[in-house]
């Protein structure tokens, strides 16, 4: 399984190496807590979700992160159905919540075991229109690579890995494979209700290609690409043709339906593009932000199906309760492990001390590195973090498993003496 790496340098509020006592016993008053804040089609309208999606850009999230030093880790999960903030924290996140865009009461909060269960459901596709959709897990994986962290050990990275691992292996939540592409294709064909219609698929990425495959036996399909056309083998296998996206104006008059599946972040199809049509057309928009301007419905003969309608038309499958029980059982097991980890502030303090040493040694070595770019400095920092984590993972996990008592205190004190005050050549 792939390792995740944080993207923000650790903060400077680490334990100083002035004495062994400082290293060992600078402990927070309590352990860490896990929260998930959800803004989705289950809590808000599509218009609201689109606005929040635009406002939670990586740069904006970094700015919010810098404004809230009380957060220890923060990850952003974005799919076409939701925006979620996964937060590791010591104190209340009420202040952080007020800095998030969108209607405050549309941010639903999950905590503790329920937060873990919810993240497992999201990773398994159980909170999506397309249950078991593989692309959702890839989006979770991508979110795990962009974790903001002030913590020497990536707790959220481990949690994301476990959620993906639970759905990637064996039977369980990922067993259902109803794809969003098949839903879009089925909906379009039902709405057009004529044999072998002409369909324009906008977007040649994963979802767009899957739509073409789903439509292959039932429609004459043209796929519009932005950078690279699909392979000739793919087009032949699905009886499709390809055209650059700049040709959309020429292609629209020829088609009976459109599926928009591009990650453009902007309107690709507007009312002006459809004015003057002499026949109706069915449009299916899978984008958030939307690819199709909703004002197209003001024109005669235009039928627009968006994600909000698709959610209403396609309820969870009959086996959803069974799949959810599997997800909950796995999440409960992981939550129990996580509770032990987060309830060990003395070990966390020790890890902060170790990370302080790591950063001090990097600072000492700086003159030998020469002039480095920002990306090179970040790469060295990530490499040293991962090296330390891998070396300490087993002994620290063993230490966490020890119950409070003399043996645990003895090992912590001994480790503090080994670390000792700063020094060396």
C-alpha positions in Angstrom: 0.0 0.0 0.0 1.3 3.4 -0.9 2.6 5.8 1.7 1.0 9.2 2.2 3.1 12.2 2.9 2.1 15.6 4.4 2.4 18.7 2.4 2.9 21.4 5.1 6.0 21.7 7.2 5.6 20.9 10.8 5.1 23.8 13.2 7.8 25.2 15.5 5.8 24.5 18.7 7.9 21.3 19.4 9.6 20.3 22.6 13.0 22.0 23.0 16.0 19.8 23.6 17.2 21.7 26.6 17.0 18.8 29.1 15.8 15.2 29.4 12.9 16.4 31.6 11.8 18.8 28.9 11.9 16.1 26.3 9.9 13.5 28.3 7.2 15.4 30.1 6.0 18.3 28.0 2.6 16.5 27.8 -0.7 17.9 26.6 -3.5 17.8 29.1 -5.5 15.3 27.0 -5.2 13.1 23.9 -6.2 14.1 20.4 -9.7 13.9 18.9 -10.9 13.1 15.4 -13.7 15.0 13.6 -15.1 15.0 10.1 -17.1 17.9 8.8 -19.3 17.0 5.8 -20.9 19.4 3.2 -22.7 17.3 0.6 -25.8 16.7 -1.4 -27.2 15.1 1.7 -26.9 18.3 3.7 -27.2 21.1 1.1 -28.4 22.0 -2.4 -26.4 21.5 -5.5 -26.0 25.3 -5.8 -24.6 25.5 -2.3 -22.2 22.5 -2.9 -20.9 24.0 -6.1 -20.2 27.3 -4.3 -18.4 25.6 -1.4 -16.4 23.4 -3.8 -15.1 26.5 -5.5 -14.3 28.2 -2.2 -12.4 25.3 -0.7 -9.4 25.4 -3.1 -6.1 24.1 -1.8 -4.8 27.7 -1.4 -7.8 28.7 0.6 -7.6 25.6 2.8 -3.9 26.4 3.5 -4.8 29.9 4.5 -7.5 28.5 6.9 -5.0 26.0 8.3 -2.4 28.8 9.0 -5.1 30.8 10.8 -5.9 27.9 13.2 -2.8 26.6 15.0 -5.1 24.6 17.3 -5.5 22.0 14.5 -2.9 19.2 14.5 -3.8 17.7 11.2 -6.2 18.6 8.4 -7.2 16.8 5.2 -9.7 17.9 2.5 -11.8 15.3 0.7 -13.6 16.4 -2.5 -15.7 14.3 -4.8 -18.5 15.3 -7.2 -20.9 14.7 -4.3 -19.2 16.2 -1.3 -16.6 18.4 0.4 -15.3 17.1 3.7 -12.7 18.3 6.2 -11.1 15.6 8.3 -9.5 17.2 11.4 -7.2 16.0 14.2 -7.3 18.4 17.1 -6.7 18.9 20.9 -9.3 21.5 21.6 -12.7 22.5 20.2 -12.9 23.1 16.4 -15.8 25.7 16.8 -13.5 28.5 15.7 -12.3 26.5 12.7 -15.9 25.7 11.7 -16.8 29.4 11.5 -14.0 30.0 9.0 -15.4 27.4 6.5 -17.5 28.7 3.6 -21.1 28.0 3.1 -24.1 27.7 5.4 -23.0 26.8 8.9 -25.8 24.4 9.6 -25.1 22.5 6.3 -21.7 21.3 7.7 -22.6 18.1 9.5 -20.1 16.9 12.1 -19.0 13.4 12.8 -16.8 12.6 15.8 -15.0 9.6 17.3 -16.1 6.2 16.1 -18.8 7.7 14.0 -16.2 9.8 12.2 -14.2 6.7 11.4 -17.3 4.8 10.2 -18.3 7.8 8.0 -14.9 7.9 6.4 -15.0 4.2 5.7 -18.4 4.6 4.1 -17.1 7.4 1.9 -14.0 5.4 0.9 -16.2 2.4 0.1 -18.5 4.6 -2.1 -21.4 4.0 0.3 -22.0 7.7 0.6 -21.9 8.3 -3.2 -24.4 8.0 -6.0 -22.4 5.1 -7.4 -21.8 2.6 -4.6 -18.4 1.0 -4.7 -17.2 3.6 -7.3 -13.4 3.0 -7.7 -12.8 6.7 -8.5 -14.0 7.7 -5.1 -11.3 5.6 -3.5 -8.7 7.3 -5.7 -10.0 10.7 -4.6 -9.6 9.5 -0.9 -6.1 8.3 -1.8 -5.3 11.7 -3.4 -6.6 13.5 -0.3 -4.2 11.4 1.8 -1.3 12.8 -0.1 -2.2 16.3 0.8 -2.5 16.3 4.6 -1.6 19.4 6.5 0.2 18.4 9.6 1.8 19.8 12.7 2.0 16.3 14.2 5.2 14.2 13.9 3.2 11.1 13.0 0.5 11.3 10.3 -2.5 9.9 12.1 -4.8 10.9 9.3 -2.5 9.2 6.7 -2.7 6.0 8.6 -6.5 6.3 8.9 -6.9 7.0 5.1 -4.7 4.0 4.3 -6.8 1.7 6.5 -10.1 3.0 4.9 -8.8 2.3 1.4 -7.3 -1.0 2.4 -10.6 -2.1 3.8 -12.3 -1.5 0.5 -9.5 -2.7 -1.8 -9.2 -6.2 -0.4 -11.6 -9.0 0.1 -15.4 -9.0 0.1 -17.3 -6.2 1.7 -18.4 -2.6 1.0 -16.7 -2.4 -2.4 -18.5 -5.5 -3.7 -21.2 -3.3 -5.3 -20.0 -1.9 -8.6 -22.8 0.5 -9.8 -20.8 3.1 -11.6 -21.8 6.7 -12.0 -21.0 6.2 -15.7 -23.6 3.5 -16.1 -26.2 5.6 -14.1 -25.6 8.5 -16.5 -25.9 6.3 -19.6 -29.0 4.6 -18.4 -30.7 7.9 -17.4 -29.8 9.5 -20.8 -31.2 6.5 -22.8 -34.4 6.5 -20.7 -34.9 10.2 -21.3 -34.2 10.2 -25.0 -36.4 7.1 -25.6 -35.5 6.6 -29.2 -33.4 3.9 -30.7 -29.7 4.4 -31.3 -29.5 8.1 -30.5 -26.5 10.4 -31.2 -24.8 11.2 -27.9 -22.0 13.7 -27.2 -19.7 12.8 -24.2 -17.8 15.8 -23.0 -14.6 14.7 -21.2 -12.2 11.9 -22.1 -11.1 11.1 -18.5 -12.0 8.0 -16.5 -15.7 8.8 -16.2 -16.1 10.1 -19.7 -14.5 6.9 -21.1 -16.7 4.7 -18.9 -19.8 6.5 -20.2 -18.7 5.8 -23.8 -18.3 2.1 -22.9 -21.7 2.0 -21.3 -23.4 3.6 -24.3 -21.4 1.7 -26.9 -24.1 -1.0 -27.8 -27.0 1.5 -27.6 -25.9 4.8 -29.1 -23.7 6.5 -31.7 -21.2 8.3 -29.5 -18.7 11.1 -30.0 -16.3 11.9 -27.2 -14.8 15.3 -26.9 -11.2 15.6 -25.5 -9.2 18.5 -24.3 -5.6 17.4 -24.6 -5.2 13.8 -25.9 -7.7 11.8 -27.9 -8.7 8.3 -26.9 -6.8 5.5 -28.6 -8.0 4.1 -31.9 -8.5 0.7 -30.2 -10.8 2.2 -27.6 -12.8 4.0 -30.3 -13.1 0.9 -32.5 -14.1 -1.3 -29.5 -17.0 1.1 -28.6 -18.1 2.2 -32.1 -17.3 5.8 -31.1 -15.5 8.7 -32.7 -13.5 11.5 -31.1 -13.2 15.3 -31.6 -11.4 18.1 -29.8 -13.5 20.0 -27.3 -13.2 23.1 -29.5 -15.5 21.4 -31.9 -18.4 21.4 -29.5 -20.4 24.1 -31.4 -20.2 22.0 -34.6 -21.1 18.7 -32.8 -24.1 20.0 -30.8 -26.6 20.3 -33.7 -26.0 16.7 -34.6 -26.7 15.1 -31.2 -29.8 14.0 -29.3 -28.1 14.0 -25.9 -25.0 15.2 -24.0 -23.2 13.7 -21.0 -20.8 16.3 -19.4 -18.1 14.6 -17.4 -15.2 17.0 -17.7 -13.2 18.3 -14.7 -13.2 21.8 -16.1 -14.2 23.8 -13.1 -16.3 26.0 -15.4 -19.3 26.1 -17.7 -18.6 24.3 -20.9 -22.2 24.5 -22.2 -24.2 27.7 -21.9 -27.7 28.9 -23.2 -26.1 30.7 -26.1 -24.7 27.4 -27.4 -28.2 25.9 -27.6 -30.3 28.8 -29.0 -32.0 28.1 -32.3 -32.1 24.2 -32.0 -35.0 22.8 -34.1 -35.4 19.8 -31.8 -35.1 18.8 -28.2 -32.0 17.6 -26.4 -31.3 15.8 -23.1 -28.3 16.9 -21.0 -26.8 15.0 -18.1 -24.3 17.0 -16.0 -21.9 15.0 -13.8 -19.7 17.9 -12.8 -19.3 19.9 -9.6 -18.6 22.7 -10.3 -21.2 22.1 -13.0 -20.2 21.8 -16.7 -23.6 23.0 -17.9 -25.2 26.3 -17.0 -28.5 25.5 -15.3 -30.1 28.4 -17.2 -30.2 26.3 -20.3 -33.6 24.9 -19.0 -35.1 28.3 -19.8 -34.9 27.4 -23.5 -37.6 25.3 -25.1 -37.0 21.6 -25.6 -34.0 21.4 -23.2 -34.1 18.6 -20.5 -31.3 18.9 -17.9 -30.5 16.1 -15.4 -28.0 17.1 -12.7 -26.4 15.3 -9.8 -29.1 16.3 -7.4 -31.8 14.7 -9.6 -29.7 11.6 -10.1 -29.4 11.2 -6.4 -33.2 11.3 -6.1 -33.8 8.9 -9.0 -31.2 6.3 -7.8 -31.7 5.3 -4.2 -29.2 3.0 -2.4 -29.3 -0.7 -3.6 -31.1 -3.4 -1.7 -27.9 -4.8 -0.2 -26.9 -1.4 1.3 -27.6 -2.5 4.9 -25.4 -5.5 4.5 -22.5 -3.5 3.1 -22.9 -0.9 5.8 -22.6 -3.5 8.5 -19.3 -4.7 7.0 -18.0 -1.1 6.9 -19.1 -0.4 10.5 -17.4 -3.6 11.8 -14.1 -2.7 10.1 -14.4 1.0 11.2 -15.1 -0.1 14.8 -12.0 -2.2 14.9 -9.9 0.6 13.5 -11.6 3.1 15.9 -10.6 1.1 18.9 -7.0 1.1 17.8 -7.2 4.8 17.1 -8.6 5.5 20.5 -5.6 3.9 22.1 -3.2 5.9 19.9 -5.0 9.3 20.5 -5.2 8.6 24.2 -1.4 8.5 24.6 -0.4 12.2 25.0 2.9 11.1 26.7 3.9 9.1 23.5 2.8 12.1 21.3 5.0 14.4 23.4 7.9 12.0 23.0 7.3 11.9 19.2 7.3 15.7 19.1 10.7 15.7 20.9 12.1 13.2 18.4 10.8 15.4 15.6 12.5 18.4 17.2 15.8 16.5 17.0 15.1 15.6 13.3 14.5 19.3 12.4 17.5 20.5 14.4 19.7 18.0 12.5 18.3 19.1 9.2 19.1 22.7 10.2 22.7 21.7 11.1 23.1 19.9 7.7 21.7 22.9 5.7 25.2 24.4 4.8 26.1 21.1 3.2 23.0 21.0 1.0 23.9 24.1 -1.0 21.2 26.2 -2.6 17.9 24.3 -2.7 14.5 25.1 -4.3 11.4 25.0 -2.2 10.4 21.7 -3.7 13.8 20.2 -2.9 13.6 21.4 0.7 10.1 19.9 1.0 11.3 16.6 -0.5 14.2 16.3 2.0 11.8 17.2 4.9 9.3 14.5 3.8 12.1 11.9 3.3 13.5 12.5 6.8 9.9 12.4 8.3 9.2 9.0 6.7 12.6 7.6 7.6 12.0 8.5 11.3 8.5 7.2 11.2 9.5 3.9 9.8 12.3 3.4 12.3 10.1 4.3 15.3 6.7 2.8 14.2 7.2 -0.6 15.9 8.7 0.5 19.3 6.2 3.4 19.7 3.3 1.1 18.9 4.5 -1.3 21.5 4.8 1.6 24.0 1.3 2.7 23.3 0.0 -0.8 24.0 1.5 -0.7 27.5 -1.1 0.3 30.2 -0.4 3.2 32.5 1.9 2.2 35.3 5.5 1.9 36.4 6.7 0.0 33.3 5.4 2.6 30.9 6.8 5.4 33.0 10.2 3.6 33.2 10.4 3.2 29.4 9.4 6.8 28.8 12.0 8.1 31.3 14.7 5.9 29.7 13.9 7.2 26.3 14.1 10.7 27.5 17.6 10.1 29.0 18.7 8.5 25.6 17.5 11.6 23.7 19.1 13.9 26.3 19.9 17.6 25.8 20.9 19.0 22.5 24.6 18.6 21.7 27.0 16.8 19.5 29.5 18.1 16.9 
